[in-house]
Structures are given as structure tokens and as C-alpha cells.
Amino acid sequence: MRAEATNRVHLVFTLFDADGSGQLGANDFDLMAHRVIDAADTSSDAAKEAMLAAFRRYWTTLAAELDTNGDNMITLEEFSACVLSPERFDDTIEDFALSLAALGDPDGDGLIERPVFIALMLAIGFDRANIEALFDAFEPNDDDEITVTTWVQGIKDYYRPDKAGIAGDHLVGQPGA
């Protein structure tokens, strides 16, 4: 696994650990889902429900695939396997990515405005400077918008162990930054 992928998975684990216990559990995914949904104040109820369902599916898939000792908790070591075997999680990651991007596109025009993107990413827990760098790396249009497709692909790339130099690496921060 590339060092960049290891850094990304460590960051995501820390963010998903919403209660700060050092392990992931179902409660962490509900806490995070509600933070994200609360940040999506202009999104439809259907989009919010889809996001909640995606977070719950994410947890269910992780628990089924990675909880090696059956304690209904996922350690960082267990979680790292999701990057080592991304094909086991492709459908779950795609569902998550599509649901998150739908929250970012409440008017359904296929475009996500910077303020909406920032609000959702802050709710997840990423640092604002890194969020701004990511948005810029997605090459927004003249109206400061990115496409839903770009964001969905960026999320999927984030979980690929063979990817380096991707836009998502901005979320981890740059060496020396």
C-alpha cells in the first residue's frame, strides 16, 4: 500500500471515531451522519435520509468485513484492511460518495458550490485549509463550483491503495505545510 493511502486511511479512521474512543462503532457513524446532515440545511429530506442510510451501510459493511474479533468495534488495524482490499468496499464507498455529493447538490444541477462543500467537509471533521486546497484541486469553474461527478470520483480515489498524487491527498495536508 502506498504511503499516501496509509495517511488517508489513518485520517479517515480518526474522523470516523466521532466519540473519540480510539475504535469505530455503530454510534460513531450515527454521530457523524447527523453532523453531516445538520450541515446540509438546504438539502431535501430524501437526500438526508439517503446519507444516513449510506453511513449506516458503511458501518454494517465494515463490521461484517473487518470485525475480526466479533466485538462490534473496529480498530485502526482492522480498518486499514478496507484500503488493502478496496474491491470489498467498492459498492459501499460508491453509495457513500453519491449520497454525500447529493447533499452537496441540493438543487440537483450537478454542481456543488464551494460554501456547501466546505460546510459538509467541516461537518465530517476535515481541516478548513485542507478542504479549500481539495476544492481548488478539483478545478472549480468560473462560478466556483465543482461537478458532482468530480467529487464522487475523488471520494472513490481516496480509498484506493494504488493512488498517489490525487486531489484527496490535500485532506491529509502537504509535507512541510
C-alpha positions in Angstrom: 0.0 0.0 0.0 1.3 3.5 -0.9 2.2 5.8 2.0 -0.4 8.3 0.7 -3.1 5.7 1.1 -1.9 4.8 4.6 -2.1 8.5 5.6 -5.6 8.8 4.1 -6.9 5.8 5.9 -5.4 7.0 9.3 -7.1 10.4 8.8 -10.5 8.8 7.9 -10.3 6.5 10.9 -9.7 9.4 13.2 -12.6 11.4 11.8 -15.0 8.4 11.9 -14.1 7.9 15.5 -16.6 10.6 16.3 -16.8 9.8 20.0 -13.0 9.7 20.4 -12.9 6.2 21.8 -10.0 5.0 19.6 -12.2 2.4 18.0 -15.1 2.6 15.5 -18.6 1.5 16.4 -22.1 2.0 15.1 -22.6 5.1 17.3 -19.7 6.8 15.6 -21.3 6.5 12.2 -24.7 7.8 13.6 -22.9 10.8 15.2 -21.0 11.6 12.0 -24.1 11.1 9.9 -26.1 13.6 12.0 -23.3 16.2 11.9 -23.2 16.0 8.2 -27.0 16.0 7.8 -27.2 19.0 10.1 -24.7 20.9 7.9 -26.9 20.2 4.8 -29.7 22.6 5.7 -30.8 23.2 2.1 -30.9 19.5 1.1 -34.1 17.5 0.8 -35.3 15.1 3.4 -34.8 12.3 0.9 -31.1 13.3 0.4 -30.6 13.4 4.2 -32.2 10.0 4.6 -30.0 8.6 1.9 -26.9 10.0 3.6 -28.0 8.5 6.9 -28.6 5.1 5.2 -25.2 5.4 3.5 -23.4 6.0 6.8 -25.2 3.0 8.4 -24.4 0.8 5.4 -20.8 1.9 5.7 -20.8 0.7 9.3 -22.6 -2.5 8.6 -20.2 -3.3 5.8 -17.1 -2.5 7.9 -18.4 -4.6 10.8 -19.2 -7.6 8.6 -16.0 -7.5 6.7 -13.4 -6.2 9.2 -14.5 -7.0 12.8 -12.1 -9.9 13.2 -12.7 -10.5 16.9 -16.5 -10.1 16.8 -16.6 -7.3 19.4 -18.7 -4.9 17.2 -15.8 -2.4 17.2 -13.2 -1.7 14.5 -9.7 -0.9 15.5 -7.3 1.1 13.2 -5.5 -2.2 12.3 -8.8 -3.8 11.3 -9.9 -0.6 9.4 -6.8 -0.5 7.4 -8.0 -3.6 5.5 -10.6 -1.5 3.8 -7.8 0.1 1.8 -5.9 -3.1 1.3 -9.0 -4.8 -0.2 -10.9 -1.9 -1.8 -12.9 -4.2 -4.0 -14.7 -5.5 -0.9 -15.9 -2.0 -0.3 -16.5 -0.5 -3.7 -20.3 -0.6 -3.6 -20.4 0.9 -0.1 -17.9 3.6 -1.0 -19.8 4.5 -4.1 -23.1 4.6 -2.2 -21.5 6.9 0.4 -19.9 9.1 -2.3 -23.1 9.5 -4.2 -25.1 10.3 -1.1 -22.6 12.9 0.1 -22.4 14.5 -3.3 -26.3 14.6 -3.4 -26.3 16.6 -0.2 -23.8 19.0 -1.8 -26.1 19.5 -4.8 -29.5 20.4 -3.2 -30.8 22.0 -6.4 -29.9 18.9 -8.5 -28.0 20.9 -11.2 -24.9 18.6 -11.0 -22.8 21.3 -9.4 -21.5 21.8 -5.9 -20.8 25.3 -4.7 -17.7 26.0 -2.5 -19.7 27.1 0.6 -21.8 23.9 0.6 -18.8 21.7 0.0 -16.9 23.4 2.8 -19.8 23.0 5.3 -20.2 19.3 4.6 -16.4 18.6 4.8 -16.1 20.6 8.1 -19.0 18.6 9.5 -17.0 15.4 8.7 -14.1 16.9 10.5 -11.5 17.9 7.9 -9.4 21.0 8.4 -10.6 24.0 6.6 -7.3 24.8 4.9 -7.1 21.2 3.6 -10.8 21.4 2.4 -10.0 24.6 0.5 -7.0 23.0 -1.1 -9.0 20.0 -2.1 -11.8 22.1 -3.7 -9.1 24.1 -5.6 -7.5 20.8 -6.8 -10.9 19.8 -8.2 -10.6 22.8 -10.5 -13.8 24.7 -9.9 -15.5 26.5 -12.8 -15.7 30.3 -13.0 -18.7 30.3 -10.7 -16.6 28.5 -8.0 -18.4 25.1 -8.4 -17.3 21.6 -9.0 -19.3 18.8 -10.6 -20.9 16.0 -8.6 -19.0 13.5 -10.8 -15.7 15.1 -9.8 -16.4 14.8 -6.1 -17.8 11.3 -6.4 -14.7 10.2 -8.2 -12.5 12.0 -5.7 -14.1 10.1 -2.8 -13.6 6.8 -4.6 -10.0 7.6 -5.4 -9.4 8.4 -1.8 -9.9 4.8 -0.8 -7.6 3.3 -3.5 -4.3 1.9 -2.2 -2.6 2.4 -5.6 -3.4 6.1 -5.9 -0.9 8.9 -5.2 -0.9 12.5 -6.1 -4.7 12.6 -6.1 -6.8 15.6 -5.1 -7.8 13.8 -1.9 -4.2 13.9 -0.6 -4.8 17.6 0.1 -7.1 16.5 3.0 -4.1 14.9 4.8 -2.1 18.1 4.2 1.1 18.6 2.4 4.6 17.8 3.7 6.1 20.9 5.2 2.7 22.7 5.1 
